[in-house]
């Protein structure tokens, strides 16, 4: 029996090595580690879809719209923290300097005070305008989000160590616990304030536990990398700009089209964005490997990798376009009006996939100036274009602006990489 299993492993190994001449990828490394990433992403997508179905079935559209708006504000304010630490820690840990985890935690918690001040200040504004629920949600953001952001760095450490299996199980347990709490809250009340507090509190609580376990179980060494922290600050500055652009769609939709339309928009982008999230697995898998490789060698194989992932994403996008009417008719009937919008938005799956490897390459080589160029162009263009198109075209204008900016950003990626 043992001999038969070994023969199968040998055949699989030879097959994977043979396929590398066509994929231009270390297929043994990918097969060994991708299982846990695919499992993680599949689990996350499945859990997110389950929660979407529960929200769609039991929560009114305006309540869900308010809930999504406050979480959008949490994401927006998180942009003013050191969000780039995740990439910097993964890269440094892959190179053996694991002390950046503790350094990153302290620095992130310190910068989190900015989130607290902005959240509390914004809550006063909404309180003065009679929006008590949103004001309470912002107070919860100011208290809990800095804790979650700082302790959430445990995932970047495990990815840098290539402990993908452990990362999967810890993430899965977090997701299950949070889902149970959210379902209980939805069952007891339809208050969006209660749902927001429950979501943020479980996020912070589970991240603190995961961080403490990571420190105790894996005992990071004391080696630090000042360059990683510096680069993380640059990424965070870019991230602040990106965060504004990444949340501007929901902010504009809520303020100009109303909470009910924000709920429709949330379901419009939910499934395509979850599918797009699968590309994060590729990013996380390849960043440590690209970080140790010579950039000339990476450039040689980059074009083929981009073509392969883009064609795969195009096939997935086409399948989703065909399946979307059935998904919404049978599983999300209250949001059947979102079908047309989500079919257009599915192009985002292709555009996001095409930009995955160029983004990994620039991050692995610490190409700060090129990243700034891309970040500023895409963010400013998106904010301006969405602000202009939301008035005459509504959600179609928001989606069209997103697609146009992504396409132009891809072109800039390729031009900048060709000049290296």
VENTASUL-V844965 format. One record per pair of residues at least 12 apart in sequence whose ideal C-beta (glycine too) atoms are under 7 Angstrom apart, sorted by sequence separation. I is the first residue (numbers start at 0). J is the second residue. D is the distance in whole Angstrom. If there is no record, write none. Layout:
# VENTASUL-V844965
I,J,D ; I,J,D
This chain:
# VENTASUL-V844965
15,27,5 ; 87,99,7 ; 88,100,6 ; 122,134,4 ; 125,137,7 ; 154,166,6 ; 249,261,6 ; 252,264,5 ; 385,397,6 ; 388,400,5 ; 181,194,7 ; 184,197,4 ; 324,338,5 ; 12,27,7 ; 15,30,6 ; 88,103,5 ; 122,137,4 ; 249,264,7 ; 323,338,5 ; 385,400,4 ; 121,137,5 ; 122,138,5 ; 181,197,6 ; 384,400,4 ; 180,197,5 ; 181,198,6 ; 323,341,5 ; 84,103,4 ; 118,137,5 ; 119,138,7 ; 323,342,5 ; 381,400,6 ; 384,403,7 ; 118,138,7 ; 381,401,7 ; 384,404,6 ; 180,201,5 ; 118,140,5 ; 119,141,5 ; 320,342,5 ; 84,107,6 ; 118,141,3 ; 381,404,4 ; 177,201,4 ; 380,404,5 ; 81,106,6 ; 176,201,6 ; 177,202,7 ; 320,345,5 ; 81,107,5 ; 115,141,4 ; 319,345,5 ; 80,107,6 ; 114,141,6 ; 377,404,6 ; 380,407,7 ; 177,205,7 ; 81,110,5 ; 176,205,6 ; 316,345,5 ; 80,110,5 ; 114,144,6 ; 115,145,6 ; 316,346,7 ; 80,111,6 ; 114,145,5 ; 377,408,4 ; 173,205,4 ; 316,348,4 ; 376,408,7 ; 80,113,7 ; 315,348,6 ; 316,349,5 ; 79,113,5 ; 80,114,6 ; 111,145,3 ; 79,114,6 ; 373,408,6 ; 376,411,6 ; 173,209,7 ; 312,348,5 ; 313,349,5 ; 77,114,7 ; 108,145,6 ; 111,148,6 ; 312,349,5 ; 76,114,5 ; 79,117,6 ; 111,149,6 ; 373,411,6 ; 372,411,7 ; 373,412,6 ; 169,209,5 ; 309,349,6 ; 312,352,3 ; 76,117,5 ; 107,148,6 ; 108,149,4 ; 274,315,6 ; 76,118,6 ; 107,149,4 ; 309,352,6 ; 372,415,7 ; 308,352,5 ; 309,353,5 ; 104,149,5 ; 107,152,7 ; 274,319,7 ; 104,150,7 ; 369,415,5 ; 308,355,6 ; 104,152,6 ; 271,319,7 ; 305,353,6 ; 308,356,7 ; 103,152,5 ; 270,319,7 ; 305,356,5 ; 100,152,6 ; 304,356,5 ; 350,402,7 ; 340,394,5 ; 344,398,5 ; 347,401,7 ; 354,408,7 ; 144,199,7 ; 147,202,5 ; 151,206,4 ; 301,356,6 ; 343,398,5 ; 347,402,7 ; 350,405,4 ; 354,409,5 ; 357,412,4 ; 100,156,5 ; 136,192,6 ; 139,195,6 ; 143,199,4 ; 147,203,4 ; 150,206,4 ; 153,209,5 ; 157,213,7 ; 346,402,6 ; 350,406,6 ; 353,409,6 ; 357,413,7 ; 360,416,7 ; 135,192,5 ; 139,196,5 ; 143,200,6 ; 146,203,4 ; 150,207,5 ; 153,210,5 ; 156,213,6 ; 160,217,7 ; 340,398,6 ; 347,405,7 ; 354,412,6 ; 132,191,6 ; 136,195,5 ; 140,199,7 ; 147,206,5 ; 301,360,6 ; 350,409,6 ; 357,416,6 ; 132,192,5 ; 139,199,5 ; 143,203,4 ; 150,210,4 ; 153,213,4 ; 146,207,7 ; 156,219,7 ; 297,360,6 ; 69,133,6 ; 76,140,6 ; 88,152,6 ; 92,156,6 ; 72,137,6 ; 80,145,7 ; 266,331,6 ; 89,155,5 ; 93,159,5 ; 65,132,7 ; 69,136,4 ; 73,140,5 ; 77,144,6 ; 85,152,7 ; 88,155,4 ; 92,159,3 ; 72,140,7 ; 76,144,7 ; 80,148,5 ; 84,152,6 ; 88,156,6 ; 91,159,7 ; 92,160,6 ; 266,334,4 ; 89,158,5 ; 85,155,4 ; 89,159,4 ; 267,337,5 ; 271,341,7 ; 289,359,6 ; 294,364,5 ; 73,144,6 ; 77,148,6 ; 88,159,6 ; 263,334,6 ; 266,337,5 ; 270,341,7 ; 289,360,6 ; 275,347,6 ; 263,336,6 ; 267,340,4 ; 271,344,5 ; 275,348,6 ; 278,351,6 ; 282,355,6 ; 286,359,6 ; 290,363,5 ; 263,337,5 ; 267,341,5 ; 271,345,5 ; 274,348,5 ; 278,352,5 ; 281,355,6 ; 285,359,5 ; 289,363,4 ; 268,344,6 ; 271,347,5 ; 275,351,4 ; 282,358,7 ; 286,362,6 ; 267,344,6 ; 271,348,5 ; 278,355,5 ; 282,359,5 ; 286,363,6 ; 101,219,7 ; 100,219,5 ; 98,219,6 ; 102,223,6 ; 298,419,7 ; 97,219,4 ; 98,220,6 ; 106,228,7 ; 97,220,5 ; 98,221,5 ; 98,222,5 ; 99,223,6 ; 66,191,4 ; 70,195,7 ; 97,222,6 ; 98,223,4 ; 99,224,6 ; 158,283,5 ; 65,191,4 ; 69,195,5 ; 73,199,7 ; 96,222,4 ; 102,228,6 ; 161,287,6 ; 36,163,6 ; 58,185,7 ; 62,189,6 ; 95,222,6 ; 96,223,6 ; 267,394,7 ; 35,163,4 ; 39,167,4 ; 46,174,5 ; 50,178,6 ; 57,185,6 ; 66,194,5 ; 70,198,7 ; 96,224,4 ; 99,227,5 ; 159,287,6 ; 32,161,7 ; 35,164,5 ; 38,167,6 ; 42,171,6 ; 53,182,6 ; 62,191,5 ; 66,195,6 ; 99,228,7 ; 59,189,7 ; 264,394,6 ; 32,163,5 ; 39,170,6 ; 43,174,7 ; 50,181,7 ; 58,189,6 ; 96,227,7 ; 35,167,4 ; 42,174,7 ; 46,178,6 ; 53,185,6 ; 91,224,4 ; 237,370,6 ; 241,374,6 ; 244,377,7 ; 233,367,5 ; 237,371,6 ; 240,374,6 ; 244,378,4 ; 247,381,7 ; 251,385,6 ; 255,389,6 ; 260,394,7 ; 230,365,5 ; 240,375,6 ; 243,378,6 ; 247,382,5 ; 251,386,7 ; 91,227,4 ; 90,227,6 ; 230,367,7 ; 237,374,4 ; 241,378,5 ; 244,381,4 ; 248,385,6 ; 256,393,6 ; 240,378,4 ; 244,382,5 ; 247,385,6 ; 251,389,5 ; 243,382,6 ; 87,227,4 ; 87,228,7 ; 87,230,5 ; 87,231,3 ; 86,231,7 ; 252,397,6 ; 251,397,7 ; 84,231,5 ; 87,234,7 ; 83,231,4 ; 86,234,6 ; 83,232,7 ; 248,397,5 ; 81,231,6 ; 83,233,7 ; 81,232,7 ; 83,234,3 ; 83,235,4 ; 82,235,5 ; 248,401,7 ; 81,235,4 ; 83,238,5 ; 82,238,4 ; 78,238,6 ; 79,239,6 ; 78,239,4 ; 78,242,3 ; 77,242,7 ; 78,243,6 ; 75,242,6 ; 74,242,7 ; 75,243,7 ; 75,246,4 ; 74,246,5 ; 71,246,5 ; 71,249,4 ; 71,250,6 ; 68,249,7 ; 67,249,7 ; 68,253,5 ; 64,253,7 ; 68,258,7 ; 65,258,5 ; 68,261,6 ; 64,258,3 ; 67,261,6 ; 93,287,4 ; 64,259,6 ; 67,262,7 ; 90,286,6 ; 94,290,7 ; 61,258,5 ; 64,261,4 ; 89,286,6 ; 93,290,5 ; 61,259,5 ; 64,262,4 ; 67,265,5 ; 89,287,7 ; 93,291,7 ; 60,259,4 ; 63,262,4 ; 90,290,5 ; 60,262,4 ; 55,266,7 ; 51,266,7 ; 51,269,6 ; 47,273,6 ; 44,273,4 ; 44,276,7 ; 43,276,7 ; 40,276,6 ; 40,277,5 ; 40,280,5 ; 37,280,7 ; 36,280,4 ; 33,280,7 ; 36,283,7 ; 36,284,6 ; 33,284,6 ; 32,284,6 ; 29,284,7 ; 28,288,7 ; 90,363,7 ; 55,331,5 ; 86,362,6 ; 23,300,4 ; 52,330,6 ; 55,333,5 ; 52,331,7 ; 55,334,6 ; 23,303,4 ; 24,304,7 ; 23,304,6 ; 22,307,7
